[in-house]
Amino acid sequence: WRQTSGPTLRLGALSHPTLTVSNLQPGNATFVLAVTDTNGLSDETSVIVSILPAGSLPYDPAPEADAGQDQEFPVSIGEISLLGSGSSAAHDIVGYQWTQTEG
């Protein structure tokens, strides 16, 4: 993990999959997560976090559906399972609906 923009914040353990951030200050902060596998291949992604001033209205985001990455399977496998368990919400998710859009 590394912070690339925003107010000065205190970052926890940078080599873990979960980053703890404290000393919060209002503003937008950008964090970058880099991952490396045992073959030495790597990738990185970034996330922007908006930290609201004290007294702001609570942020209540819509749920975010996550069906995983695109996949390929040989027809001989016979059956596949797709996982929507990576979906997240500020409140309990009460329903899932899968729809085939092509093919």
N, CA, C and O atoms as a GROMACS GRO file, in nm:
protein
  412
    1TRP      N    1   0.084  -0.119   0.000
    1TRP     CA    2   0.000   0.000   0.000
    1TRP      C    3   0.087   0.123   0.000
    1TRP      O    4   0.196   0.124   0.057
    2ARG      N    5   0.037   0.230  -0.065
    2ARG     CA    6   0.098   0.362  -0.053
    2ARG      C    7  -0.009   0.467  -0.079
    2ARG      O    8  -0.103   0.444  -0.155
    3GLN      N    9   0.006   0.582  -0.016
    3GLN     CA   10  -0.086   0.692  -0.039
    3GLN      C   11  -0.022   0.784  -0.141
    3GLN      O   12   0.094   0.822  -0.126
    4THR      N   13  -0.097   0.820  -0.246
    4THR     CA   14  -0.039   0.903  -0.353
    4THR      C   15  -0.093   1.045  -0.354
    4THR      O   16  -0.038   1.131  -0.422
    5SER      N   17  -0.202   1.070  -0.280
    5SER     CA   18  -0.253   1.208  -0.274
    5SER      C   19  -0.344   1.222  -0.153
    5SER      O   20  -0.388   1.124  -0.095
    6GLY      N   21  -0.372   1.347  -0.117
    6GLY     CA   22  -0.466   1.375  -0.009
    6GLY      C   23  -0.398   1.421   0.117
    6GLY      O   24  -0.276   1.440   0.121
    7PRO      N   25  -0.479   1.440   0.223
    7PRO     CA   26  -0.424   1.488   0.350
    7PRO      C   27  -0.328   1.386   0.411
    7PRO      O   28  -0.335   1.267   0.380
    8THR      N   29  -0.241   1.432   0.499
    8THR     CA   30  -0.147   1.343   0.566
    8THR      C   31  -0.222   1.256   0.666
    8THR      O   32  -0.282   1.307   0.761
    9LEU      N   33  -0.219   1.126   0.644
    9LEU     CA   34  -0.290   1.029   0.726
    9LEU      C   35  -0.191   0.928   0.782
    9LEU      O   36  -0.082   0.911   0.726
   10ARG      N   37  -0.227   0.862   0.889
   10ARG     CA   38  -0.141   0.759   0.947
   10ARG      C   39  -0.183   0.625   0.888
   10ARG      O   40  -0.299   0.584   0.900
   11LEU      N   41  -0.087   0.557   0.825
   11LEU     CA   42  -0.114   0.429   0.760
   11LEU      C   43  -0.059   0.316   0.845
   11LEU      O   44   0.053   0.323   0.895
   12GLY      N   45  -0.140   0.209   0.860
   12GLY     CA   46  -0.097   0.092   0.936
   12GLY      C   47  -0.002   0.007   0.853
   12GLY      O   48   0.068   0.058   0.766
   13ALA      N   49   0.000  -0.122   0.880
   13ALA     CA   50   0.091  -0.216   0.814
   13ALA      C   51   0.070  -0.212   0.663
   13ALA      O   52  -0.038  -0.243   0.613
   14LEU      N   53   0.175  -0.175   0.591
   14LEU     CA   54   0.163  -0.157   0.446
   14LEU      C   55   0.176  -0.286   0.367
   14LEU      O   56   0.148  -0.288   0.247
   15SER      N   57   0.219  -0.395   0.432
   15SER     CA   58   0.241  -0.520   0.359
   15SER      C   59   0.131  -0.623   0.386
   15SER      O   60   0.154  -0.743   0.370
   16HIS      N   61   0.013  -0.578   0.427
   16HIS     CA   62  -0.100  -0.668   0.452
   16HIS      C   63  -0.212  -0.637   0.353
   16HIS      O   64  -0.216  -0.528   0.298
   17PRO      N   65  -0.303  -0.732   0.330
   17PRO     CA   66  -0.412  -0.706   0.236
   17PRO      C   67  -0.511  -0.601   0.284
   17PRO      O   68  -0.582  -0.541   0.203
   18THR      N   69  -0.518  -0.578   0.415
   18THR     CA   70  -0.607  -0.477   0.471
   18THR      C   71  -0.524  -0.361   0.523
   18THR      O   72  -0.431  -0.382   0.602
   19LEU      N   73  -0.556  -0.241   0.480
   19LEU     CA   74  -0.484  -0.122   0.527
   19LEU      C   75  -0.571  -0.049   0.628
   19LEU      O   76  -0.687  -0.017   0.600
   20THR      N   77  -0.515  -0.022   0.745
   20THR     CA   78  -0.584   0.057   0.847
   20THR      C   79  -0.532   0.200   0.837
   20THR      O   80  -0.411   0.223   0.836
   21VAL      N   81  -0.624   0.295   0.829
   21VAL     CA   82  -0.589   0.436   0.816
   21VAL      C   83  -0.646   0.512   0.935
   21VAL      O   84  -0.763   0.496   0.968
   22SER      N   85  -0.564   0.593   1.000
   22SER     CA   86  -0.610   0.672   1.114
   22SER      C   87  -0.562   0.816   1.099
   22SER      O   88  -0.506   0.853   0.996
   23ASN      N   89  -0.583   0.897   1.203
   23ASN     CA   90  -0.553   1.040   1.198
   23ASN      C   91  -0.630   1.103   1.082
   23ASN      O   92  -0.576   1.183   1.006
   24LEU      N   93  -0.759   1.066   1.071
   24LEU     CA   94  -0.841   1.109   0.957
   24LEU      C   95  -0.858   1.260   0.955
   24LEU      O   96  -0.877   1.324   1.058
   25GLN      N   97  -0.852   1.314   0.834
   25GLN     CA   98  -0.873   1.455   0.809
   25GLN      C   99  -0.961   1.467   0.685
   25GLN      O  100  -0.950   1.385   0.594
   26PRO      N  101  -1.049   1.568   0.681
   26PRO     CA  102  -1.137   1.582   0.564
   26PRO      C  103  -1.058   1.598   0.435
   26PRO      O  104  -0.954   1.663   0.432
   27GLY      N  105  -1.110   1.539   0.330
   27GLY     CA  106  -1.049   1.550   0.198
   27GLY      C  107  -1.054   1.418   0.124
   27GLY      O  108  -1.102   1.318   0.177
   28ASN      N  109  -1.003   1.419   0.002
   28ASN     CA  110  -0.996   1.298  -0.079
   28ASN      C  111  -0.853   1.244  -0.074
   28ASN      O  112  -0.757   1.320  -0.094
   29ALA      N  113  -0.839   1.116  -0.048
   29ALA     CA  114  -0.709   1.051  -0.042
   29ALA      C  115  -0.707   0.936  -0.141
   29ALA      O  116  -0.804   0.861  -0.152
   30THR      N  117  -0.597   0.922  -0.212
   30THR     CA  118  -0.581   0.812  -0.307
   30THR      C  119  -0.479   0.714  -0.253
   30THR      O  120  -0.370   0.753  -0.211
   31PHE      N  121  -0.515   0.586  -0.254
   31PHE     CA  122  -0.427   0.480  -0.208
   31PHE      C  123  -0.403   0.383  -0.323
   31PHE      O  124  -0.493   0.357  -0.403
   32VAL      N  125  -0.283   0.329  -0.331
   32VAL     CA  126  -0.246   0.232  -0.433
   32VAL      C  127  -0.209   0.102  -0.364
   32VAL      O  128  -0.130   0.101  -0.270
   33LEU      N  129  -0.266  -0.009  -0.412
   33LEU     CA  130  -0.233  -0.142  -0.364
   33LEU      C  131  -0.157  -0.214  -0.474
   33LEU      O  132  -0.207  -0.225  -0.587
   34ALA      N  133  -0.039  -0.263  -0.443
   34ALA     CA  134   0.039  -0.344  -0.537
   34ALA      C  135   0.047  -0.486  -0.483
   34ALA      O  136   0.068  -0.506  -0.364
   35VAL      N  137   0.030  -0.584  -0.571
   35VAL     CA  138   0.040  -0.725  -0.533
   35VAL      C  139   0.140  -0.794  -0.624
   35VAL      O  140   0.154  -0.760  -0.742
   36THR      N  141   0.210  -0.893  -0.568
   36THR     CA  142   0.309  -0.970  -0.642
   36THR      C  143   0.289  -1.118  -0.610
   36THR      O  144   0.268  -1.154  -0.495
   37ASP      N  145   0.294  -1.203  -0.714
   37ASP     CA  146   0.277  -1.346  -0.690
   37ASP      C  147   0.412  -1.417  -0.680
   37ASP      O  148   0.517  -1.353  -0.693
   38THR      N  149   0.409  -1.547  -0.657
   38THR     CA  150   0.533  -1.623  -0.637
   38THR      C  151   0.618  -1.633  -0.764
   38THR      O  152   0.735  -1.669  -0.756
   39ASN      N  153   0.560  -1.602  -0.880
   39ASN     CA  154   0.637  -1.600  -1.005
   39ASN      C  155   0.698  -1.463  -1.033
   39ASN      O  156   0.764  -1.443  -1.135
   40GLY      N  157   0.676  -1.368  -0.941
   40GLY     CA  158   0.731  -1.234  -0.960
   40GLY      C  159   0.645  -1.143  -1.044
   40GLY      O  160   0.684  -1.030  -1.073
   41LEU      N  161   0.526  -1.191  -1.086
   41LEU     CA  162   0.435  -1.107  -1.162
   41LEU      C  163   0.362  -1.015  -1.066
   41LEU      O  164   0.334  -1.053  -0.952
   42SER      N  165   0.330  -0.894  -1.111
   42SER     CA  166   0.265  -0.799  -1.021
   42SER      C  167   0.160  -0.717  -1.093
   42SER      O  168   0.155  -0.711  -1.216
   43ASP      N  169   0.075  -0.655  -1.012
   43ASP     CA  170  -0.030  -0.568  -1.062
   43ASP      C  171  -0.060  -0.468  -0.952
   43ASP      O  172  -0.031  -0.492  -0.835
   44GLU      N  173  -0.118  -0.356  -0.990
   44GLU     CA  174  -0.160  -0.260  -0.889
   44GLU      C  175  -0.289  -0.192  -0.930
   44GLU      O  176  -0.323  -0.187  -1.048
   45THR      N  177  -0.359  -0.142  -0.831
   45THR     CA  178  -0.484  -0.071  -0.852
   45THR      C  179  -0.492   0.041  -0.749
   45THR      O  180  -0.421   0.040  -0.649
   46SER      N  181  -0.579   0.136  -0.773
   46SER     CA  182  -0.592   0.248  -0.680
   46SER      C  183  -0.736   0.266  -0.638
   46SER      O  184  -0.829   0.221  -0.705
   47VAL      N  185  -0.754   0.333  -0.525
   47VAL     CA  186  -0.887   0.364  -0.474
   47VAL      C  187  -0.883   0.505  -0.417
   47VAL      O  188  -0.786   0.546  -0.354
   48ILE      N  189  -0.991   0.580  -0.440
   48ILE     CA  190  -1.004   0.715  -0.384
   48ILE      C  191  -1.102   0.706  -0.268
   48ILE      O  192  -1.212   0.652  -0.282
   49VAL      N  193  -1.062   0.760  -0.154
   49VAL     CA  194  -1.144   0.760  -0.034
   49VAL      C  195  -1.179   0.904  -0.002
   49VAL      O  196  -1.090   0.988   0.010
   50SER      N  197  -1.308   0.934   0.014
   50SER     CA  198  -1.353   1.068   0.054
   50SER      C  199  -1.380   1.068   0.203
   50SER      O  200  -1.465   0.993   0.251
   51ILE      N  201  -1.309   1.151   0.276
   51ILE     CA  202  -1.327   1.163   0.420
   51ILE      C  203  -1.403   1.292   0.445
   51ILE      O  204  -1.353   1.401   0.417
   52LEU      N  205  -1.524   1.279   0.498
   52LEU     CA  206  -1.613   1.393   0.516
   52LEU      C  207  -1.585   1.465   0.647
   52LEU      O  208  -1.543   1.401   0.744
   53PRO      N  209  -1.607   1.596   0.651
   53PRO     CA  210  -1.587   1.671   0.776
   53PRO      C  211  -1.684   1.624   0.884
   53PRO      O  212  -1.792   1.573   0.853
   54ALA      N  213  -1.646   1.642   1.009
   54ALA     CA  214  -1.734   1.609   1.121
   54ALA      C  215  -1.865   1.684   1.105
   54ALA      O  216  -1.866   1.800   1.063
   55GLY      N  217  -1.976   1.619   1.137
   55GLY     CA  218  -2.107   1.682   1.126
   55GLY      C  219  -2.171   1.667   0.989
   55GLY      O  220  -2.285   1.709   0.970
   56SER      N  221  -2.100   1.610   0.893
   56SER     CA  222  -2.158   1.588   0.760
   56SER      C  223  -2.265   1.480   0.768
   56SER      O  224  -2.265   1.398   0.860
   57LEU      N  225  -2.355   1.483   0.673
   57LEU     CA  226  -2.458   1.379   0.668
   57LEU      C  227  -2.391   1.244   0.649
   57LEU      O  228  -2.291   1.236   0.578
   58PRO      N  229  -2.443   1.139   0.712
   58PRO     CA  230  -2.382   1.006   0.694
   58PRO      C  231  -2.385   0.965   0.548
   58PRO      O  232  -2.481   0.991   0.476
   59TYR      N  233  -2.280   0.903   0.506
   59TYR     CA  234  -2.269   0.852   0.370
   59TYR      C  235  -2.335   0.715   0.365
   59TYR      O  236  -2.299   0.626   0.442
   60ASP      N  237  -2.430   0.697   0.277
   60ASP     CA  238  -2.503   0.571   0.265
   60ASP      C  239  -2.497   0.525   0.120
   60ASP      O  240  -2.591   0.547   0.044
   61PRO      N  241  -2.386   0.461   0.081
   61PRO     CA  242  -2.369   0.424  -0.059
   61PRO      C  243  -2.461   0.308  -0.100
   61PRO      O  244  -2.504   0.228  -0.018
   62ALA      N  245  -2.488   0.303  -0.229
   62ALA     CA  246  -2.564   0.191  -0.285
   62ALA      C  247  -2.478   0.065  -0.280
   62ALA      O  248  -2.356   0.074  -0.276
   63PRO      N  249  -2.540  -0.053  -0.279
   63PRO     CA  250  -2.462  -0.177  -0.282
   63PRO      C  251  -2.380  -0.185  -0.410
   63PRO      O  252  -2.414  -0.123  -0.511
   64GLU      N  253  -2.273  -0.262  -0.405
   64GLU     CA  254  -2.187  -0.281  -0.521
   64GLU      C  255  -2.184  -0.429  -0.558
   64GLU      O  256  -2.136  -0.512  -0.482
   65ALA      N  257  -2.237  -0.461  -0.678
   65ALA     CA  258  -2.238  -0.599  -0.726
   65ALA      C  259  -2.100  -0.636  -0.780
   65ALA      O  260  -2.036  -0.556  -0.848
   66ASP      N  261  -2.054  -0.757  -0.748
   66ASP     CA  262  -1.924  -0.805  -0.794
   66ASP      C  263  -1.940  -0.951  -0.835
   66ASP      O  264  -1.954  -1.039  -0.750
   67ALA      N  265  -1.938  -0.977  -0.966
   67ALA     CA  266  -1.951  -1.113  -1.018
   67ALA      C  267  -1.815  -1.175  -1.047
   67ALA      O  268  -1.808  -1.283  -1.105
   68GLY      N  269  -1.707  -1.110  -1.008
   68GLY     CA  270  -1.573  -1.163  -1.032
   68GLY      C  271  -1.521  -1.125  -1.169
   68GLY      O  272  -1.585  -1.050  -1.243
   69GLN      N  273  -1.404  -1.178  -1.201
   69GLN     CA  274  -1.340  -1.149  -1.328
   69GLN      C  275  -1.398  -1.237  -1.438
   69GLN      O  276  -1.457  -1.341  -1.411
   70ASP      N  277  -1.380  -1.194  -1.565
   70ASP     CA  278  -1.419  -1.276  -1.679
   70ASP      C  279  -1.341  -1.407  -1.673
   70ASP      O  280  -1.225  -1.409  -1.632
   71GLN      N  281  -1.404  -1.516  -1.714
   71GLN     CA  282  -1.342  -1.647  -1.706
   71GLN      C  283  -1.364  -1.725  -1.834
   71GLN      O  284  -1.458  -1.696  -1.909
   72GLU      N  285  -1.279  -1.824  -1.860
   72GLU     CA  286  -1.295  -1.916  -1.972
   72GLU      C  287  -1.289  -2.058  -1.919
   72GLU      O  288  -1.207  -2.090  -1.833
   73PHE      N  289  -1.378  -2.145  -1.970
   73PHE     CA  290  -1.382  -2.285  -1.930
   73PHE      C  291  -1.399  -2.371  -2.054
   73PHE      O  292  -1.468  -2.331  -2.147
   74PRO      N  293  -1.338  -2.489  -2.058
   74PRO     CA  294  -1.365  -2.581  -2.168
   74PRO      C  295  -1.505  -2.640  -2.152
   74PRO      O  296  -1.549  -2.663  -2.040
   75VAL      N  297  -1.574  -2.664  -2.262
   75VAL     CA  298  -1.709  -2.719  -2.257
   75VAL      C  299  -1.711  -2.854  -2.186
   75VAL      O  300  -1.812  -2.893  -2.128
   76SER      N  301  -1.599  -2.926  -2.191
   76SER     CA  302  -1.592  -3.059  -2.130
   76SER      C  303  -1.603  -3.056  -1.977
   76SER      O  304  -1.624  -3.160  -1.915
   77ILE      N  305  -1.590  -2.941  -1.917
   77ILE     CA  306  -1.600  -2.933  -1.771
   77ILE      C  307  -1.741  -2.963  -1.723
   77ILE      O  308  -1.760  -3.009  -1.610
   78GLY      N  309  -1.842  -2.939  -1.809
   78GLY     CA  310  -1.978  -2.979  -1.779
   78GLY      C  311  -2.059  -2.882  -1.695
   78GLY      O  312  -2.179  -2.865  -1.720
   79GLU      N  313  -1.998  -2.818  -1.597
   79GLU     CA  314  -2.073  -2.728  -1.509
   79GLU      C  315  -1.975  -2.626  -1.449
   79GLU      O  316  -1.860  -2.659  -1.420
   80ILE      N  317  -2.023  -2.505  -1.432
   80ILE     CA  318  -1.942  -2.401  -1.368
   80ILE      C  319  -2.023  -2.335  -1.257
   80ILE      O  320  -2.145  -2.344  -1.254
   81SER      N  321  -1.953  -2.270  -1.166
   81SER     CA  322  -2.020  -2.192  -1.060
   81SER      C  323  -1.965  -2.050  -1.065
   81SER      O  324  -1.844  -2.030  -1.065
   82LEU      N  325  -2.054  -1.954  -1.068
   82LEU     CA  326  -2.016  -1.813  -1.062
   82LEU      C  327  -2.046  -1.763  -0.922
   82LEU      O  328  -2.147  -1.800  -0.863
   83LEU      N  329  -1.960  -1.679  -0.869
   83LEU     CA  330  -1.974  -1.633  -0.732
   83LEU      C  331  -2.002  -1.484  -0.726
   83LEU      O  332  -1.926  -1.404  -0.780
   84GLY      N  333  -2.109  -1.448  -0.660
   84GLY     CA  334  -2.141  -1.307  -0.637
   84GLY      C  335  -2.110  -1.266  -0.495
   84GLY      O  336  -2.149  -1.159  -0.450
   85SER      N  337  -2.039  -1.352  -0.423
   85SER     CA  338  -2.013  -1.327  -0.281
   85SER      C  339  -1.917  -1.212  -0.256
   85SER      O  340  -1.900  -1.170  -0.142
   86GLY      N  341  -1.852  -1.161  -0.361
   86GLY     CA  342  -1.765  -1.044  -0.345
   86GLY      C  343  -1.843  -0.914  -0.344
   86GLY      O  344  -1.786  -0.807  -0.323
   87SER      N  345  -1.974  -0.922  -0.364
   87SER     CA  346  -2.059  -0.803  -0.360
   87SER      C  347  -2.058  -0.747  -0.219
   87SER      O  348  -2.042  -0.821  -0.122
   88SER      N  349  -2.076  -0.615  -0.208
   88SER     CA  350  -2.071  -0.554  -0.075
   88SER      C  351  -2.177  -0.445  -0.063
   88SER      O  352  -2.226  -0.391  -0.162
   89ALA      N  353  -2.210  -0.415   0.061
   89ALA     CA  354  -2.308  -0.311   0.089
   89ALA      C  355  -2.290  -0.262   0.232
   89ALA      O  356  -2.239  -0.334   0.318
   90ALA      N  357  -2.330  -0.140   0.256
   90ALA     CA  358  -2.325  -0.083   0.391
   90ALA      C  359  -2.427  -0.152   0.480
   90ALA      O  360  -2.411  -0.154   0.602
   91HIS      N  361  -2.530  -0.207   0.421
   91HIS     CA  362  -2.636  -0.278   0.493
   91HIS      C  363  -2.637  -0.422   0.444
   91HIS      O  364  -2.563  -0.456   0.351
   92ASP      N  365  -2.718  -0.508   0.504
   92ASP     CA  366  -2.726  -0.647   0.460
   92ASP      C  367  -2.779  -0.654   0.317
   92ASP      O  368  -2.874  -0.584   0.282
   93ILE      N  369  -2.718  -0.739   0.236
   93ILE     CA  370  -2.770  -0.766   0.102
   93ILE      C  371  -2.885  -0.864   0.116
   93ILE      O  372  -2.870  -0.969   0.178
   94VAL      N  373  -3.001  -0.830   0.060
   94VAL     CA  374  -3.121  -0.913   0.077
   94VAL      C  375  -3.160  -0.986  -0.051
   94VAL      O  376  -3.255  -1.064  -0.050
   95GLY      N  377  -3.090  -0.963  -0.162
   95GLY     CA  378  -3.125  -1.033  -0.284
   95GLY      C  379  -3.015  -1.028  -0.388
   95GLY      O  380  -2.941  -0.930  -0.398
   96TYR      N  381  -3.006  -1.134  -0.466
   96TYR     CA  382  -2.915  -1.146  -0.579
   96TYR      C  383  -2.998  -1.186  -0.700
   96TYR      O  384  -3.094  -1.262  -0.685
   97GLN      N  385  -2.964  -1.138  -0.820
   97GLN     CA  386  -3.034  -1.176  -0.941
   97GLN      C  387  -2.933  -1.190  -1.054
   97GLN      O  388  -2.874  -1.091  -1.097
   98TRP      N  389  -2.915  -1.311  -1.102
   98TRP     CA  390  -2.824  -1.337  -1.214
   98TRP      C  391  -2.905  -1.330  -1.344
   98TRP      O  392  -3.018  -1.379  -1.350
   99THR      N  393  -2.846  -1.269  -1.448
   99THR     CA  394  -2.909  -1.260  -1.579
   99THR      C  395  -2.805  -1.292  -1.686
   99THR      O  396  -2.695  -1.236  -1.683
  100GLN      N  397  -2.836  -1.379  -1.779
  100GLN     CA  398  -2.748  -1.405  -1.892
  100GLN      C  399  -2.777  -1.302  -1.998
  100GLN      O  400  -2.892  -1.287  -2.040
  101THR      N  401  -2.675  -1.228  -2.044
  101THR     CA  402  -2.698  -1.119  -2.140
  101THR      C  403  -2.651  -1.154  -2.281
  101THR      O  404  -2.688  -1.084  -2.375
  102GLU      N  405  -2.571  -1.258  -2.298
  102GLU     CA  406  -2.526  -1.301  -2.430
  102GLU      C  407  -2.519  -1.452  -2.435
  102GLU      O  408  -2.519  -1.520  -2.333
  103GLY      N  409  -2.512  -1.504  -2.559
  103GLY     CA  410  -2.487  -1.647  -2.576
  103GLY      C  411  -2.608  -1.734  -2.572
  103GLY      O  412  -2.597  -1.855  -2.585
   0.00000   0.00000   0.00000
